[in-house]
Amino acid sequence: MSRSHSAPSFAGSLLASLWLACAVAHAEPVADVQALAQKEQQPLLDTLRDLVNIETGSRDIEGLNVIAGRVADQLRQLGGTVEILQPTDIYRLDDTPEKIGPAVHATFKGTGTRKIMLIAHMDTVYLKGMLKDQPFRIDGDKAYGLGIADDKQGVALILHTVAILQKLNFKDYGTLTVLTNSDEEISSPGWRSTITKFASDQDVVFSFEGGGTDGAVRLATSGIGSAYLTVTGKSSHAGARPEGGINALYELSHQLLQMKDLPKPEQGLKLNWTVAKAGTNRNVIPAEATAQADARALKVSDFDELEKTLQEKIKNRLLPDSKVELKFEVRRPPLEANEASRQVATYGKTIYREIGLSMNVAEKATGGGTDAAFAALKTKGAVVEGMGLSGFGAHSNDAEYVKLDTIVPRLYLTTRMIMDLSTGKVK
């Protein structure tokens, strides 16, 4: 009995050992890619230093032209067909500046069929002159600097991923497209249509916003909308003849109160009135009142329905002689997870496991919006956001940083993803 019992146990143990050995062998990193990723860390930091040292607020056209030239030169040196584009199709929002900065577009032709696109943005939220308060520096395991996490790390990561592919002489993709724009922080009014157009026929789009503190990639982002309410009444003396006026503040208050139940937080639809203005003097019935709202949605159709409802609501007026107008802007559509994106992101998790790391994939939006949503509007391919370095402090005065220990893993991940997508290992 004991012998007959031990034989299967030995066989089972042997099979388990063989399976484990195969699994471990399969999970080992690709040595030449890993070695090049390690060698590329310092060059990437050098590029990051140079990019941070160029101030590039979204309205700083001079600085944006300088960084575009710097990025274009590096992409040319890497063998790309490169052009610096000027915006021609501007979607005018309430806060769109007179001039929009350039975009850099590069194409690398390969021998395969898969089309892969890499996007990031060159602009920041900071005003000119703030670099002195947040210069590039390395302190321990972090690199600090103006706009370093959002999104100059993304630009640098793209440049040095392409550099690794060049050193590997890898050209099995059909086309590798790079697009870096300069208006993301103001809702991409100049480049949204270009992002959508270039992404429309891609098999995969990787967006290099930061990976947050935990290095997760994201398959969904919230849509961002704005509502602008304007009420026109009639002024009159508030003490001597108030009945001769039409109080725009009263009407505005009525409008806001009747809209308070429109948010549907259970489905990710949010509407919050955040700014209101009315009146000129204490003793004058206000002739005009305005309000602004921030809107968020997880589906494009939710914005369409919200705007329709808002327009219907304003027909109900407290003061019939007042005039009420509403403008609704979709500043960014939502990015919705699809099966293609899930498949690509899941494969990314297996690549991360090769180097002993885990990677979360977020399929539920948390409130922020990015250019990845514009890329997803007309493509049937995968769109994956958050491919950038881990970091913290975006938009802060003195604490924006990226984690140094995420440089090599992210270089390895992006390089391997491009290689394996190109060779058909990811369908």
Salt bridges, closest charged atoms under 4 A:
GLU40 OE2 - HIS160 ND1 2.81
GLU40 OE1 - LYS167 NZ 2.77
ASP46 OD1 - ARG49 NH1 3.51
ASP50 OD1 - ARG49 NE 3.11
ASP50 OD2 - ARG70 NH2 3.07
ASP60 OD2 - LYS128 NZ 3.40
ASP73 OD1 - ARG76 NH1 3.14
GLU83 OE2 - HIS105 ND1 2.94
ASP94 OD1 - LYS327 NZ 3.80
ASP95 OD1 - ARG331 NH2 2.80
ASP123 OD1 - HIS121 ND1 3.00
ASP133 OD2 - LYS132 NZ 3.82
ASP139 OD2 - ARG137 NH1 3.49
ASP141 OD1 - LYS142 NZ 3.18
ASP150 OD1 - HIS121 NE2 2.97
ASP150 OD2 - HIS395 NE2 2.88
GLU184 OE1 - HIS121 NE2 3.20
GLU184 OE2 - ARG332 NH2 3.33
GLU185 OE2 - HIS121 NE2 3.93
GLU185 OE1 - HIS395 NE2 3.31
ASP201 OD2 - LYS115 NZ 3.03
ASP203 OD2 - ARG114 NE 3.61
GLU209 OE2 - HIS121 NE2 3.13
ASP261 OD1 - LYS260 NZ 3.46
ASP294 OD2 - ARG296 NE 2.95
GLU312 OE1 - LYS315 NZ 3.35
GLU325 OE2 - LYS323 NZ 3.88
GLU329 OE2 - LYS327 NZ 3.72
GLU329 OE1 - ARG331 NH1 3.25
GLU339 OE1 - ARG342 NH1 3.56
GLU354 OE1 - ARG416 NH1 2.34
GLU363 OE1 - ARG342 NE 2.69
ASP371 OD1 - ARG332 NH1 2.71
ASP420 OD2 - ARG416 NH2 2.63
